[in-house]
Amino acid sequence: MKNLTKIVIAGVAFAFAAGMSHAATAAENWENSCASCHGEDGKAQTKLGKKLKVRDYTLAAVQAEMKDDEMLKAILDGYFENGKERMKGYKDEYSEQEAKDLVTFIRQLKP
């Protein structure tokens, strides 16, 4: 009986650990949090993207202007322009590594 209990506990612990270890990919995070404004392809041709005049991340000139550390800060802390919040921060939802992965994802949008 002790062995069966140990096996059951080990199985539950393994299942819990496996579930906890799944982190969303940058593409999934982009789709869930960014695409509604920035577009799935990064071109910002969404209703919100057009309204907010979000920049097209597929343009080389736009990519050249953006600095990785500034993008990371915007993802985590939000983006403000003239004292107004234009994009909410995601520090409560994403780890720093997940935010860095989003920066890498954005860099890959450029053709």
Secondary structure, DSSP 4 states (H G I P E B T S, - for coil): -HHHHHHHHHHHHHHHHHHHH----HHHHIIIIIHHHH-TTSS--SHHHHHTT---TTSHHHHHH--HHHHHHHHHH-EEETTEEEE---TTTS-HHHHHHHHHHHHTT--
